[in-house]
Structure formats: C-alpha cells, structure tokens
C-alpha cells in the first residue's frame, strides 16, 4: 500500500515539474518574442552604419576591407542576420556607390550562399529573394546562377518561385532553360500564370527570350508551354507563324491549343481564321472542346464566313459553344436580317441563347 502511495506522489510531483517547465518555457518565449523586433531593428541599424562606412571607403580604395569580408561570411550564414542586412540595404537610397558596393560583395555573397545549399527550403528561398532584390551584374552572375540552380533540389513551390524571381532579375535565358528542364525531368509543377507574370520582369531582351524559349518548348511539360504563350501574349504579334503551326499540330495538347486560340483572339491572323472556323463548324463531332474558345476568338474576325460559322455554332448541342457563339455574334454587331433568320428557326435553344446574350449586353435583368 505504501509503495502505491509513493508511486502516486512521484507521478504528482513529476506532473508539477512538467507544468513548471512549460510555464518557464512560455514566459521565456513571450519575453524573447517581444525582444526579437527590437533585436532585428538594432541589427538593421548596425548593418546600415557598417554598409555606409564601407561604401565611403570603397569609393576611395575600390576594395572591400578584410574585416568586412569576414563579418559578412560570419553573420550572413544566419538567416536572421541576412534579413537585417537586406533590410538595411533597402533603407539605403539607390546610388552608384550602393550598386558598386553590392557588386563588389558578390564573391562573398556567393561563398555565403554555398552554406545555404544544405539549409531548409525556406532559408534557400529567402537567400534567393535577397538575390532577386540585388542581382549581380552579368559579368559576376555565373557562380550565383549555378548556386541558384543547385537550390532546386528538394525545393518547395515558394523556394522555386524565388529562384525564378532571382533569375528574372539577373536576366539569363540559359539559366531559365535549365530550371524548366530540371522541373520537367523531375515532374515539378509551377503555375503558368506565375511564370508568365515573372517572365515579364526579365531584365534582358524579352522578345528574344520568348522566341528562344518557344524554340525549346517541345522539351518541356505542358504548363511551361502555356506560360511561354501567355508571356508572348503580353509582348506582340510576332509569334503568329510559329503559334499557328503548333495550333494545327496533332501533337499539341488541347490545353495548349486553348491558350494559342486566345493569342489569336488578341492578335488576329488571317491564316488562323480557317482553323478557328473549322473548329467551330466541327463543334458537335470533335468532342475536344476547342470550339468553345474558338467561338470567342472569332469575335476578332469580322466577315461573312465568320458570321456563318458562328450561326452554325449557335445550334450546337453544347451550352458553352452556343453561349460563346451568341456572344461573338452580338459583339460583331449581327445585323437584323441574321437576327430574324435565327429567331424564325425551329431551334428554341439557339433562340433563347441569343435573346439571353442580347439582354445581357443591353444590361437588362434576366428573370
């Protein structure tokens, strides 16, 4: 009996000890959490003063002093110190002296980056983000690009996005090729919209980049091809010939064709009209859904053959085909004779869809 009481007492004391330990931990955590913003601000001020001093000395000597080099190597391998260093740089106004300082430090930054290869993806992502804010000049970019590409191993979506942002800022098309190839070979997906929005930030020649990437598109997954087309759509109509060949190819997936059709809606191309019309006329037989975006695209092509194709599509069994055909007809300004022809037809679905779209365009309430 006494043994049982001893065991119970031990359990109670052990439980009390755990509660006290948790209390101490929570109090300590709260104190540190309150202290951390102050510590980060203090470190940021330290870096501001240090960087300004080195910038002034660099203007005279054109060298980074060894003590500053040692400090960067020691501190920047800690992600919190790297955060403060980045914040300090952001608070220093842009100038030639600041740019020269950053470029002079890139050999050191590259050495620091080597430590981050073995760090968690979140830390690699932040290092990449810092590079995107302060990219190296082209003549200093080779090693840092190799480093960024090595960060791709075991990376997260967030990490890959920051790596891409850094490469856009550097403006190296070959590095982008390597990233897309790596992601394709490792079945890694990235949102095409993120890619196309990022590519528009590319600091090199965007038009040359788009043509260069499209020339390699057959080696990459569908989402990369879609991103390149969306990027090209933000530029100009110089891709019409290449994109039409892809649109007509049986090897091109339907998802890619949908995006290509939207390109030809934005940049009308007479030679693409034939494909769009044939897709619309074949709406109920192909079963591939191409007619749905094709109807919308034909709103950019105003002639008798387009009107005829859209009128045919208005009688499709597919609701979306009828809807887009009716919308395109109204956008093209369908004349009264064609309106009466449709209204006098025996297809109630076509009539209702046309009336529905007409009311929408007039802003009437649909009951």
N, C-alpha and C positions, 0 to 999 in steps of 0.2 A: 504493500500500500504506500509506504514512504517513498519507494522507488518511483511509483507512478506520479506522486506529488512533485518529486524532484524534476521529472521529465516535463511536467506541465509548467512548473516555474521556469525551466530552461526555455521552453517554447515562448512563454510570455516575454521573458527578458530579451530573447532573440528578436521577437517581433518589435518590441520597443526600440531596440537598437537599429533595426532597419528603418523604422519611422523617423528616428532622429537623423540617420544618414540621409534619407530622402529630403528631410526638411533643410538640412545644411546644404545639400546639393541645389535645391530650388532657390534658397536665399542667395547662394553664390552665383547661380545662373542669372538671377534677376540683377544682381549688382554688376556682373560682367556685361549683361545686355545693355544696361543703362550707361555703362562706361565706354562701350565699344564705339558709338558715334563720336564721342569726344576724342577717343584714341585715333580714329580714322581721320578726323579733322586735323589733329595735331601732326599726324604723319604726312598729310597732304601739304600742310604749311611747311613742314621740313623739306619736302621734295621741291616745293616752289622756290624756296630760298636757295637750295642746293643747285637746282637747274639754272636759275638766273645767274648765279655766280659762275657756273661752268660756261654758260653762253657768253658771258662777258670775256672770260679768259680765252675761250675758243676763238673769238673774233680777233684776238691778238696773236695767239700761238698756233691756231688751227690744229690743235691736238687735244685729246681728252686726257686729263691727268690720271695717272695710275690709281690714285686713291678713289677717284670717282668710278673708274672701271671696276675696282674691287668692291665698291659699295653696291653697284648695280648687280654684279654677279651674286653677291651675298643676299641682298634684300629681295630682288625681283623673282627669285625662285619661290617666294611665299606669295600666294595669290592675293592676300590682303594688302601686302606692300605694293604689289603690282597694280591693284586697284587705286591705291593712293597716288602712285606715280602717274597713272593715266589721268586721274582727276586733276592733278597738278598741271600736267601738260595742257589739258583742256582749258584751264583757267588762265594760262599764259597766252596773251594775244598772238595771233599769227604774225610772223615776220620772217625775213630771210635768215636772221640769226637762229630762230627756233627751228626752221627747216634744216639748216646746216647742222645744228646740234643733233637732231634726230637721225639724220643720215650718218653722221659720224659715229653714232652709238650702235648702228645696226649690226656690226660684227659681234658686239657684246650681247645685244638682244637675241641674236641667233644662237649664241652659246647658252644663254638662259633658256631659250626655247627647247634645247636638247633635253633639259631636265624634265620638261613638261610632257615629253613623249610617253613616259611611264605613269603620268598622272591621270586621275579620273577624267572622263569625257567633259565634265562641266568646267574643269580648270583649263583643259585644252581649248574649249570653246571660248573662254574668256581671253586667253592669250591671243587667239585668232581675232577676236573682236578688237583688241588693242592694235594689232597689226592693221586691221581694216581702217582704223582711225588715223594711223600714222604709217602709211605704206612706204616701203623703201623705193628709192629710185630704181629704174630698170637695170642700171649697171651694178646694183647691190642686191638684186632680188633673187638670184639663182638659189642661194643657200636657204633663204627663208621660204621660198616656194617648195623646195624639197622637204623642208621641215613641215610645212602645212600639209603636204600630201601624206606624210607619214602619220599625221594626226588622224587620218581617215580610218585607220584600223580600230575596230571596236568602238566606233563613234556613235553618238546619238544624232537624231534629226537636228537638234539645236546646235550641236557641235559642227555638223556638216554645213549647216546654213552659215555659220560664222566663218568657216573655212572658205566657203564660196564668196562671202562678202569681202574677205581679205584679198582673194584672187581678183575679184572685180576691181577692187581699189588699186591693185598693182597693175592690172591691165595686161595680163599674159594669156594669150589664147591657147598656147600649148598646155599650160597647166590646167586650163578648163577641160581640154581634151582628156587629160589623164584622169581628172576627177570623174568625168562622165563615164569613161571606160571602166574605172575601178567600181563605180556604183552599179554599172550594168553587169559586170562579171560577178559581183557579189550579191546580185538581186536586191539592191537597196533602192527604195522608192523615195522620191522627193517631189513635192507638189510642183507641177509645171508653172503655176502662176507665180510661186515664189521665185522660180528660176528666171522666168521672163522679166519679172519686175526687177530682179537683181542684175540681169544682163544689161538692162538699160543704164545701169550705173557704171558699166565698164568704162575705164578711163582711156582705153585705146580707141582705134577706129571701129565704131560699132557696125557699120555696114560691111566692112571687110570681115569682121568677126562672124556676123550672121551667115555670110556666104561660105566662109571657111568651115563653120560648124555644120551647115547643111550638107556640105560635100562629104562629111563623115557620118551623116545621120543613119546610114544603113547598119552601122556597127553598134548602135545604141538602142536602148529599150524605147518603147512607145512614148513614155512620159517625157523623155528627153526630146524626141522629135516634136511633140506637141509644144514644148517650151520654146524650141527654136522658131517654130512657125508663129507663135504668139509674139515672140521678140521681133521677128521680121515684120509683123503686122504693125508694130509701133514705129517702124522706120519708113519704108517707101514701097513702091510697086515694082521694084527691080527683080523680084523673085517670081514673077508670073510664069515664065517659061519653065523653070525648074519645078515649081509647085504644080503646074498643070500636068507635067509628066508623072509626078507622084500621085496626083488625083486620079489619073487614068490607069495607074498600075494596079493589077490584081494583088500584088504583094503588099500594098498599103492597107493597113487595118482601117476599119470603119471609124474608130475614134479619131485617128489622124485625119481621115478624109473629112470628118465633120469640121475640124479646125481649118483645114485647107479651104473648104467651102466658105467659111466665114471670112477668110482672107480675100477671096474673090468677090465677096459681097462688099467689102471695104474698098477694094481696088478692082473695079470691073475690068474684065479682059474678054474681048470678043471671042477668042478661041476657047474660053472656058464655058461660054454660054451653051454650046452644043451639049457638053457633058451634063450641065445642070438641067437642061430641058429634057434630055433622055432619062435622067434620074427621076424627074417629076412624072414624066409620062409612064414610067415603069413602076410607079409607087406601089401598086397592089400586087405586083408579081415578084419583085426582088426580095422583099422581106428584110432588107438590111437597114432600113430607117434613113437612108441617105436623102430620100425625098423630103423629109421634114426640114432640114436646114436648107436644102436646095430651093424649096419654095420661098423661103425668106430671102435667100441670096438673089433670086430673080427680080426682086423689087428694085434692084440697081440696074436692071437691063430693060429699057423701055422700047419695045417694038411689038409688032403683031404676033410674031412667033412666041414671044414670052407670054402675052395675054392668052394666046390659045392654049399653051401648056398649063398655065395656072387655072384656066377654066376647066380643063380636063381633071386637074388635081382636086378641084373643088368637089368632084363626085367620088372621091376616094372613100374606101371603107374606113380608113384611118382618121380618127378625130383630129390628131395633130397636123396631119397633112392638109385636111380641109381648113383648119384654123389658120395655118400659115399661108395657104394659098389665098384665102379670103383677105387676109391682112395685106398681102403683097398686092393683090388686085386693087384694093382700096388705096394703098399708098401710091400706086401707079396712076391713080385717077381714072378708074374704069368709067367708060362713057355710058350714057343712058341706054344705048342700043344693047350693049352687052349685059347691062343690069336687067333689062327686060327679058332678054333671052334666058337668063338664069332663073328669073322669077317665074317664067312661063314653063319651066321644065317640070318634069314629074318627080324630081328628087327633092323631097321635103328637107332632108338633112342638109343639102347644099344651100337651099333657100334660107333655112334657119341660120346656118353659119354665116352667110353673107349679111343677113339682116343684123345678126348679133354684132359682127365686127363694125358695120356701119354705125350702129348705135354707140358702140364704144368710142369710135373715132369722133363722133359728134359730142361725146361727153354725156349722153343720156343715161339715166339709171336703167339697169337691166332688171326687170322683175322676174 
